[in-house]
Amino acid sequence: MKKKILMGVMIMATLMTGCSSSSPAAPVDNEGASTATQEVVDTSSEAVSEAVAEASEETVPDGIQEAINQETSYTEEATEAASTDASVDSTTEEREATAEIGEMVHPKYTALRTDEGGVIERITYPAHDYAGDGHEITKEANVYLPYGYSEDKKYNVLYLMHGIGGNEDEWGMNKNTSRVKAIMDNLAYYGDIEGFIIVTPNGRACDLESAEGNGVDAFYLFGQELRNDLIPYIESHYSTYADYDENGYDMTASREHRAMAGLSMGGMQTINIGIGECVDLFAYFGAFSAAPTSNPASKTAGILKDNQYPIKYFYNICGLQDRIAYQAASAAAKTLPAVCDQFVDGENYMWQELAGQHDFRIWYLGFYNFAQLAFK
């Protein structure tokens, strides 16, 4: 019964924040202004609040409204890079790789880099209304390119998904003060990782301008957009490991150079779509507080029973106080090594749980940890 209630709340939220309406996203901020930690309220959460408020007390359990609001009410940006701080002064600092997979992000990895930083581009690409009549549409996404990006070099690509209350901008990848960008810039700068491309699309595979769009189905149909539209577009416009050909090419040949990860509903998409439908396209997966509709471990094990594509890594994180996702995320991933021999704890699999709720305090840590695990 509780699962059905959660489904109803999430469907309601999707209908309010999904394809029924959409305003153009703001252009990328290229000013690079430094900012302090701040809280931002997404207007879409107001619509969700109104919808949930209309539901009776019998259909909305305590804590669900609060959990939904957590996704859209809190975010952080890169910390200010003070010119007098030697830790961010490239003329005096030592480039020492000190990042670790753990329960905190070292402060030096969230500092805004004023030198050797990557760039964020706003793109539009042709897609299709898979939740509707299939007509061609135009969608937007953000693309992070690591410092020194060159067409003479090949790059790995991470497709990073948002939650039910967000869109392509939810990870902050529409401005240079993005914490994701700061983490990537610093991990590469200090030598912890080899820089890679990140794509943050809108995870609804529908016509965002249409009042007829089905916001519920659109999240679950995104695998079609990935395979048919988004990945081919990225690989035809950026220097990746794929041997792109407009007449068709073997996308599986470069699967070990693609990763998929996401928060909440994006975590569900990573499990249900990335692993469940597109394991031939991706080798690395990250689920951060995967949503209640994520496939349970037994179903994933069944899907992968005859899988011939090696899973290089599957990382999971969830807050212990997360009342919307912890139970479902645990059922989806915590027991995977016990029911599926394709996941070996400590080798290609990690389940991380720690104090935290359904918000970016957990998800930025998840991204930081996953960025160190991917493409190794």
C-alpha positions in Angstrom: 0.0 0.0 0.0 2.8 2.4 0.9 4.5 1.8 -2.4 1.3 2.6 -4.3 1.0 5.8 -2.3 4.5 6.8 -3.1 3.8 6.0 -6.8 0.8 8.3 -6.7 2.7 11.1 -5.2 5.5 10.8 -7.7 3.1 10.6 -10.6 1.4 13.7 -9.3 4.7 15.5 -9.1 5.6 14.4 -12.6 2.4 15.7 -14.0 2.9 19.0 -12.3 6.6 19.4 -13.3 6.8 17.3 -16.4 5.7 17.9 -20.0 2.6 19.9 -19.3 4.6 23.1 -19.5 8.1 24.2 -19.9 9.8 27.5 -20.1 13.2 28.0 -21.9 16.1 27.4 -19.7 18.4 30.3 -18.9 21.6 30.6 -21.0 24.9 29.6 -19.6 26.4 32.2 -17.3 29.8 32.9 -18.6 30.7 35.6 -16.1 32.1 33.1 -13.6 31.2 35.2 -10.6 32.1 33.6 -7.2 29.3 32.8 -4.9 28.8 31.3 -1.4 26.7 28.3 -0.5 23.1 29.1 -1.0 19.6 27.7 -1.0 17.5 27.9 -4.1 13.8 27.3 -4.4 12.7 25.8 -7.7 9.3 27.1 -8.7 8.3 23.7 -9.8 8.3 22.6 -6.2 5.5 25.0 -5.5 3.3 23.2 -8.1 4.1 19.9 -6.4 3.2 21.3 -3.0 -0.1 22.5 -4.3 -0.9 19.1 -5.9 0.1 17.2 -2.7 -1.9 19.6 -0.5 -5.0 18.8 -2.5 -4.6 15.1 -1.7 -6.3 13.7 1.4 -4.4 12.9 4.5 -5.2 9.2 3.8 -3.2 9.2 0.6 -0.1 11.2 1.5 2.0 9.7 4.4 3.9 11.9 6.8 7.2 13.0 5.4 6.6 12.6 1.7 5.9 16.3 1.1 9.1 17.2 2.9 11.1 14.6 1.0 9.9 15.9 -2.3 10.6 19.5 -1.3 14.2 18.5 -0.4 15.1 17.8 -4.0 14.2 21.2 -5.2 14.9 23.5 -2.3 18.7 23.0 -1.6 21.7 23.3 -3.8 25.3 24.5 -3.5 27.7 26.2 -5.8 31.4 26.4 -6.1 33.1 28.0 -3.1 34.9 31.3 -3.7 38.4 31.1 -4.8 40.3 33.7 -2.8 43.3 35.0 -4.6 45.3 35.1 -1.4 44.6 31.4 -0.7 47.6 29.3 -1.8 45.3 26.2 -2.1 43.8 27.6 -5.2 46.8 29.6 -6.5 48.4 27.6 -9.3 51.7 29.5 -8.9 52.4 28.1 -5.4 50.2 25.1 -4.8 51.4 21.5 -5.2 49.2 19.4 -7.4 48.7 16.5 -5.1 45.9 14.0 -5.8 44.2 13.5 -2.4 40.6 12.7 -3.3 39.1 9.6 -1.6 36.0 7.6 -1.9 34.4 8.5 1.5 31.8 10.5 3.4 33.0 14.0 2.6 34.2 16.1 -0.3 37.6 17.7 0.5 37.1 21.5 0.4 39.8 22.0 -2.2 37.7 20.1 -4.7 34.8 22.5 -4.5 36.8 25.7 -4.9 36.0 27.7 -8.0 39.0 27.5 -10.4 40.0 30.7 -12.0 42.6 28.8 -14.0 42.6 25.6 -15.9 38.9 25.2 -15.7 36.6 23.4 -18.1 33.7 25.1 -20.0 30.0 24.5 -20.2 28.1 24.7 -23.4 24.4 24.9 -24.0 23.2 22.7 -26.9 20.0 21.9 -28.8 19.6 18.6 -30.4 16.8 16.8 -32.5 14.8 14.2 -30.6 11.4 12.7 -30.7 8.2 12.8 -28.7 8.4 9.1 -27.5 5.6 9.7 -25.0 3.4 11.1 -27.7 3.0 10.6 -31.4 6.7 10.3 -32.1 7.1 13.6 -34.0 10.5 15.3 -34.1 11.2 17.9 -31.4 14.1 20.0 -30.3 15.5 19.6 -26.8 18.2 21.3 -24.8 21.1 20.0 -22.7 24.2 21.2 -21.0 27.7 19.8 -21.9 30.7 20.1 -19.7 34.0 20.0 -21.6 37.2 19.5 -19.5 40.0 22.0 -19.5 42.1 21.8 -22.7 39.4 19.9 -24.6 40.7 19.1 -28.1 39.3 17.4 -31.2 42.7 15.7 -31.4 41.9 13.7 -28.2 39.2 11.2 -27.4 37.0 11.6 -24.3 34.8 9.5 -22.1 31.2 10.7 -21.6 28.9 10.7 -18.5 25.2 11.2 -19.0 24.1 12.8 -15.7 20.3 12.7 -15.0 18.1 14.9 -12.8 15.3 14.2 -10.4 11.5 14.4 -10.8 11.4 18.0 -9.7 14.2 19.2 -12.0 15.3 19.5 -15.6 18.6 19.7 -17.5 19.7 22.6 -15.2 19.1 20.9 -11.8 22.7 19.9 -11.4 23.7 23.6 -11.9 25.3 22.9 -15.2 24.0 26.1 -16.7 26.5 28.3 -15.0 30.3 28.4 -14.4 29.8 28.3 -10.6 28.3 24.9 -10.8 29.6 22.6 -8.0 29.7 19.8 -10.5 32.0 21.8 -12.7 34.2 22.8 -9.7 34.5 19.2 -8.6 35.4 18.1 -12.1 37.9 20.9 -12.7 39.7 20.2 -9.4 39.7 16.4 -9.7 41.4 16.8 -13.1 43.7 19.7 -12.0 45.1 17.7 -9.0 45.5 14.5 -11.1 42.8 12.4 -9.4 41.0 11.7 -12.7 41.4 12.1 -16.4 38.9 14.8 -17.4 35.7 13.6 -19.2 32.7 15.1 -20.9 29.4 15.4 -18.9 26.0 15.8 -20.5 22.9 16.9 -18.5 19.8 16.4 -20.6 16.1 16.8 -19.7 15.2 13.2 -18.8 11.6 13.4 -20.1 11.3 11.9 -23.6 8.5 14.0 -24.7 7.5 17.3 -26.3 8.1 19.7 -23.5 6.0 22.3 -25.1 2.9 20.2 -25.5 0.0 20.2 -23.1 -0.7 16.7 -24.2 2.6 15.3 -23.1 2.6 12.3 -20.7 5.0 13.3 -18.0 4.8 9.8 -16.3 5.7 7.7 -19.4 8.3 10.2 -20.5 10.8 9.3 -17.8 10.5 5.6 -18.5 10.8 6.0 -22.3 14.1 8.0 -22.1 16.1 5.0 -23.2 14.8 5.5 -26.7 16.0 9.1 -26.8 19.4 8.1 -25.4 19.9 5.4 -28.1 18.3 7.1 -31.1 18.9 10.8 -30.5 21.1 12.1 -27.7 24.1 9.7 -27.8 24.4 9.9 -31.6 24.2 13.7 -31.4 26.9 13.9 -28.8 29.2 11.5 -30.6 28.7 13.3 -33.9 29.6 16.7 -32.4 32.2 15.9 -29.8 35.4 13.9 -29.8 34.5 10.7 -28.1 35.7 7.1 -28.4 32.8 6.2 -30.7 33.4 5.6 -34.4 30.4 7.7 -35.4 28.8 7.3 -38.8 25.6 9.0 -39.8 24.6 5.9 -41.7 24.8 3.8 -38.6 27.6 2.5 -36.4 28.3 0.0 -33.7 27.5 1.9 -30.5 28.4 -1.1 -28.3 32.0 -1.0 -29.4 32.6 2.1 -27.2 30.3 1.2 -24.3 33.3 1.2 -21.8 33.7 4.9 -22.5 30.2 5.8 -21.5 28.6 6.2 -18.0 25.2 6.9 -16.8 24.3 8.3 -13.3 21.5 10.3 -11.7 19.7 11.5 -8.6 16.3 10.2 -7.4 14.2 9.7 -10.6 17.5 9.9 -12.5 18.8 7.1 -10.3 15.7 5.1 -11.3 16.5 5.8 -15.0 20.1 4.6 -14.4 18.9 1.3 -13.0 15.8 0.7 -15.1 17.1 2.1 -18.4 20.9 2.2 -18.1 21.3 -1.3 -16.7 17.9 -2.7 -17.6 17.7 -1.6 -21.3 21.0 -0.1 -22.3 23.7 -2.2 -20.8 25.0 -2.6 -24.3 25.6 1.2 -24.4 27.0 1.8 -20.9 29.6 0.1 -18.6 29.6 2.5 -15.6 26.5 3.3 -13.5 25.8 5.5 -10.5 22.4 5.7 -8.7 22.1 8.5 -6.0 18.9 7.9 -3.9 17.2 6.0 -6.6 13.4 6.7 -6.8 10.8 4.3 -5.5 9.9 2.9 -8.9 13.4 1.5 -9.5 13.6 -2.2 -10.5 14.1 -4.4 -7.4 17.3 -6.4 -7.3 15.6 -9.6 -8.3 14.2 -8.0 -11.5 17.6 -6.6 -12.4 19.2 -10.0 -11.8 16.7 -11.6 -14.1 17.3 -9.0 -16.8 21.0 -9.6 -16.6 20.8 -13.4 -16.5 22.3 -13.8 -19.9 24.1 -10.5 -20.2 27.4 -10.7 -22.1 28.4 -7.0 -21.5 30.7 -6.6 -18.5 29.6 -4.1 -15.9 32.7 -2.2 -15.0 31.2 -0.4 -11.9 27.9 0.2 -10.2 28.0 2.8 -7.4 25.0 3.6 -5.1 24.5 6.1 -2.4 21.5 7.0 -0.2 20.9 8.8 3.0 19.7 6.8 6.0 17.0 9.4 6.8 15.7 9.6 3.2 12.1 8.8 3.7 11.2 8.8 0.0 14.1 6.7 -1.4 15.9 4.6 1.2 13.6 1.6 1.3 13.2 1.4 -2.5 16.9 2.1 -3.2 17.9 -0.6 -0.8 15.5 -3.0 -2.4 16.9 -2.1 -5.8 20.6 -2.2 -5.2 21.7 -3.2 -1.7 21.3 -6.9 -2.2 22.4 -7.1 -5.9 25.7 -8.9 -5.2 23.8 -11.6 -3.3 21.3 -12.2 -6.2 23.4 -11.5 -9.3 27.0 -12.7 -9.8 27.7 -9.8 -12.2 28.1 -7.5 -9.2 31.0 -8.2 -6.8 31.2 -5.9 -3.7 34.5 -4.1 -3.6 35.3 -5.0 -7.2 32.7 -3.5 -9.5 30.0 -2.6 -7.0 29.5 -0.3 -4.0 26.6 0.5 -1.8 27.1 3.6 0.4 24.7 4.7 3.1 25.2 7.5 5.6 23.4 10.1 7.6 21.4 12.3 5.2 18.1 12.9 3.5 16.8 13.4 0.0 18.9 16.3 -1.1 22.1 17.5 -2.7 24.2 17.1 0.4 24.1 13.4 -0.5 24.1 13.8 -4.3 27.1 16.0 -4.6 29.0 13.5 -2.5 27.7 10.8 -4.7 28.9 12.6 -7.8 32.3 13.3 -6.3 32.7 9.6 -5.4 31.4 8.3 -8.7 33.6 10.7 -10.7 36.6 8.9 -9.2 35.3 5.4 -9.9 34.2 5.9 -13.5 36.4 5.1 -16.5 39.1 3.4 -14.4 
